[in-house]
Amino acid sequence: MNDFAGIASAFRDESIDLLERMESSLVDIREGNIDDESINSIFRAAHTIKGTAGMYHLDYIVSFTHVAENLLDDVRNEKIELTSEIIELLFECKDYMEELVLFAFDNQNGELPPKEMNEVAEELIKRLSTYLTAEAVSDIQKVDNSESSNNSMNEWKITIAYHLEMYEQGFDPYNFIRFLSTRGEILFNKTDLSKIPSLKNIDPTKCYLHSEIIYKTTMNKDEILDVFEFIEEDSTIKIESLEVPSIEEETSNENVIKKLTQSKKDSKLINSSNTIRVDAEKIDTLINLIGELVIANANVVQKATERADTDLLESLSIASRMLEDIRESAMQIRMVEIGDTFNKFKRIVQDIAKKVDKEVELSINGGDTELDKTVVEKISDPLVHIVRNAVDHGLETASERSVKGKNPTGLLKLNAYHDAGTIVISIEDDGKGLNEEVILKKALEKGLIEEGVNLSQNEIFNLILLPGFSTASAVTDLSGRGVGMDVVKRNIESLRGNIEIQSKKDEGTKFIIRLPLTLAIIDGFLTRTGNTYYAIPLEMVVECIELSDRYKEETTNNKFINLRGELLPLLNLRDFFGEAPKRVERENIVVTQYAGQKFGIIVDELMGELQTAIKPLGKIFNGLKGLSGVSILGSGSVSLILDIPMLINHIQALHRVEHGGSG
């Protein structure tokens, strides 16, 4: 187990990835898409997890997974029929395997699962065994007996000719030998270097090594062979006992294929790949360093500009372009498709629909839309809550839908797309919609609003995002406890995003979430008002115009101007942030746009574009509205980053108050 501690994170991450693929295949099968590849995918996931767990002596994972693997082997060899009951049981096994993997990660000092977990395993194994063939049951008993009775030490001669592509597949011969030493004693180890070509012809990505090992252990031949399970298909491995007359076993491709009872495609558990797994913290560190480099570069550029050093500025322009390329490349490392997150909802929707006796079709679009991995991870829980509510509360039962003339099967749509430098995620159902009267009544009962207040439809819908608000008539284990949507809103806002609700009675409800593509570095447009610098996300800037005398006259009695026939709301930064009054020769309007809404920001001075790292505001500034972070300029000055979504909401609220709640 000490050896396991060193690779615990890798084991957890790889196993969770495999279990997610397993769940995805089970979902496809549950939907009726049964084919050999789906079944084999489930088998490979279980088989790989069992093999890896065995390498690190996680016997409680091996023993449970071995039983599930035997059932899957019988299914793929058509010895038993894959029924709906077996599918649901395999879902439970997948969930329990995930619990075991996470337990192993959290308990790296050799702790065994508690009694409660063992009882779950016993119950699942009992149910699995009812479907197994007599041959599979015998295989399990044989493994159990061999594990309990094999305590004698034996000596073995192991000869290994590693396959050339080992390094490309992420394997190191030393790791296998090191693991053998944890399960026995290596008496002799010789590495044959004769197959290594000359320096002129050598390929450093290839493995030319052969090993000869004399090994003393309580393991039997099959258990030793299992250590090399991931490379045995393409390597040549010979194992002979030194305790009895020599019996040699060569594991050729044909023998391995026969042993695994499946084609080479199925037995090749790890494919050659050009991808590598990197700890997210290392990428975060890289991004932060690049952010600091951006700031340092801006400082050098400013000093060169102040000195009017044209030669230095020309050299810096080249370095700046290269730095921008590095930044873009680094940011791409953190970008992942949201499709994997969306696909997880297939099972969630199926499980909830089955529990509440509803028919639901899930439609997914835009799964290839990319955004920052950090954003994906943090948005997952809010999406789960919205999806749960949509199925549990939003969609009607089949009979209710039929009475309304609807398709008995409810439709739930997940969609993602890019819009003006942001990502938009929408969750839409064609259910009953939100009832404004019920929401208002509940808000009054809970004291969230005062009697007689005049609210717009959008403001009424937003009431469901307040803490403790719920219209559910009964508490269930799915939703309706009066908590959740306020957390959804808070989590989204913590990502510098916002949430919008659209709904129409008996037609459905749509939640629209807008998020920044990344949280680390920003392309901004720098302005100054008074003595303070303010940066606006560049993708939200439409144009800049002078606040002319004509526009000043138009704003005398209101906060709008007529911009080429379009009514444009204005926000004066000096007034909003309480900057000291100051007479300036020229004021400017930065026209911004977000979520289809435009408004103008009045500033003193336009400073131009900048690229900078985003720094979070300290806790002391948590209550300060209108800002999403800060950045450091090349001069060393601090620039505040404007929260455009929040400012748009502020302007709209002011407009409704001034016009008696209309709009």
C-alpha positions, 0 to 999 in steps of 0.5 A: 500500500505504500507503493500505492500512495505514490500513484494514488491520484493517477489510479483514481483519475484513470479509474474514474475515467473508465467508470464514466465510460462504463456508465455511458455505455450502460446508458446507451444499452439502457436506451436500447442501443445494445451492440458488441462494442458497448458490452465490450467497453463495459467489460474492458473498464471493469477488467482494467480497473481490476488489473490496476488494483491488483498491481497495487494489492487493493484486494477488496477492489479486485475481489468485487470487480472480479465477480462483476467481470465474470458476469460481463464476460458471460454476457459478451460471450452470449452465455446469459441474456442481458436483461433490464434487471442485469443492466440496473444491477450493473449500474449499482456495481459501477457506483459501488466500484467508484466508492471503492476507488475513492475509498482507496484514494482517501485511505492510502495507508492500508485501511480496509473498507468499513463494515457498511461497505462490505455489507453492500459488496456482499449483497451485490455479489449475492445478486450477481451470483444469481445470474452467473453460469456454473463455470463462472461461479467455479472460476470465482471459487477457484480464485478465492481458494488459491488466494487463501491456500497459497502460502508456500514460497516458490522460485521462478525464472522470468524472462521478458522481451519488452515490446518496442512501443512500451514507452509510447504507451506510458509504461516503464519496465522498472515499475513492473520489477519494482512491483514484483519486489513488493510481493516477493524477493528478487534474487537475481535481475539481469538486463540484456542490452544486446538488442539496443542498436547503435547510437546512430540508429537508436530511437529514444521512444522505443524500448529495446530492453530484455530482462531475466529475473529469478524471483521468490514469492508465494504467488503462483504462475497466473498471478505473476502473469497478471502483473504484466497483464497490460503488456503481455499481448505484445511482449514475450514473457516466459515463466518457468518454475525452479522448484519442479521440472521446467515448464515453460509458458510463452505468452504469444498473441494467440495464447493471450487472445485465447485467454481473454476469450475476445479479439485483439481489439478487446484485449488491448486495454491501453492504446498508444496515444499522443496524450498525457495526463497532467495534474491540474495544479501544474497547469494552474501554476503555469497559467499563473506564471504566464499571467505574471509574465504578461504583467512584467512584459507590460511594465517593460513595454511602458518603460520603453514607451516612456523613453521613446526607444523605438528599437527596444519597442520593435524587439518587444513587439516580437516578444509580446506576440510570442508571449501572446502565442504562449498564453493562447497555447497554455489556455488551450491546455485547460480547455475541455469539451463540455460534452462529457459533463452533458453526457453524465446527465443521461443517467441522471435524467433516466434515473429520476424519470424512472423514479417519478414515473415520467417519460423524458427524452434528453436532447444534447447539442453543442457538446463540442463547445470548449471552456476552461476545465475549472469552469466545467468542474464548478458548473457541474453541480448547479447544472445537476440541480437545474436538471433534477428540478426540470424532470421532477417539477418542470415536466408533467407526467404522461397522462397530464401531458396527454390531457394538455394535448402534448406528446406524452414524452417530455423533452429536456434540452441541453445546449451550449454555444459561444456568444461574444466571448462567453459560453452560453449553457441552456437547460430547456424543458417543454413542461408546465412552466413557472406559475407567476401567481404561485411564486408571488404568493409564496414570496409574500408568505415567506416575507421575501417581498412586500405587499403591493410591490410591482414586479416585472415577469423577469423579477418574479421568476428571479424570486425562485433564486432567493435563499429558502424559496420553494413552491414544492408542495411536498418534500422529496429525496430529489428536490423541494427542500427549499434549498438549492437554487440560491446556491446555483445562483451563487456558484454561477456568480462566483464564476463571473457568470449570470443566470436568466430564466424564461418561462411560459405557462404550459409551454416550458421553462428555460434557464440560460447561464452565461459564463466566461471562457476562462478565469485566468487571463483577460483581454481588456479595454482600459479606461480611467475615471478620476484617479482609478483605472477600470478594465472592461472585457474586450469581447463586450466592447462594441465601440467608443464615442465622445460624450458630445454636448448634444448627448449631454443635453439628452441625458439632462433629465434621463439616463439615455441617449439616442445612438443612431436611432437606438435608445442606449441606457447610460451608467456614469462610473464616477457616480456609481463608484463615488469618484470625487467630482472633477472637471474634465475637458472630454468625457467618453462613452464605451458602448458594451453588449452582453446577452443581447443587451447594450448600455454605455459606460461614461468614463473620463479617458480611453487608454486602449487595449490590454492583456492582463492576469485576473486577480480575485478581490479580497474578502473585504470587498465581497459586498462591493458590486460591479467588480469581478476582479483586479489586475496589475498594470505595467506601471504597477498601478491597480486596475479594477475589472468591471462586472458587465453582467451585474452592471446591466442588471443594475441599470435595468433595475433602476429603469424599472424603478423609475418607470413604476416597475414596467419593462 
